[in-house]
Amino acid sequence: MRNAGSHSAPAAEEAAGEHRTTVAERGAFASARCSCGWKGPARRARERARRDAQEHQGS
């Protein structure tokens, strides 16, 4: 069962234009993720996953 309030925080951050990205590692792969719900592709190169996150933020 999902918590109904779990969707309000990312929506509020997205509305404010704030994107908080992280790089999550799973085994040999890394992928960028954002508080708005966006998720980048799995990459073997962690630097490329970090670049995906920066590009998503518009930097």
C-alpha positions in Angstrom: 0.0 0.0 0.0 1.4 3.4 -1.0 1.4 6.4 1.3 -0.7 9.1 -0.4 1.6 11.9 0.9 4.7 10.4 -0.8 3.9 12.1 -4.1 3.6 15.6 -2.8 7.2 16.3 -1.9 8.7 15.6 -5.4 5.9 17.6 -7.0 6.5 20.5 -4.7 10.2 20.5 -5.4 9.6 20.2 -9.2 7.2 23.1 -9.1 9.8 25.2 -7.3 12.3 24.2 -10.0 14.5 22.4 -7.6 16.0 19.1 -8.8 18.1 17.0 -6.3 20.1 14.4 -8.1 22.0 11.4 -6.8 24.0 8.6 -8.3 22.8 5.2 -7.2 25.0 2.1 -7.6 23.7 -1.4 -8.1 26.4 -4.0 -8.7 28.7 -2.9 -11.5 26.3 -0.2 -12.7 25.5 3.4 -11.7 22.5 5.5 -12.6 21.5 9.1 -11.9 18.2 9.7 -10.2 16.3 12.9 -9.4 13.8 13.9 -6.7 11.4 14.8 -9.6 11.2 11.1 -10.5 13.6 11.1 -13.5 16.0 8.2 -13.7 19.0 8.0 -16.1 20.2 4.9 -17.8 22.4 2.4 -16.0 26.0 3.0 -16.8 29.2 1.1 -16.1 31.1 4.4 -16.0 30.2 6.3 -12.8 31.5 9.5 -14.2 29.0 9.2 -17.1 26.2 8.7 -14.6 27.3 11.9 -12.8 27.3 13.7 -16.1 23.8 12.5 -16.8 22.7 14.0 -13.5 24.4 17.3 -14.3 22.8 17.5 -17.7 19.4 16.8 -16.2 19.8 19.7 -13.8 20.7 21.9 -16.7 24.3 22.6 -15.6 
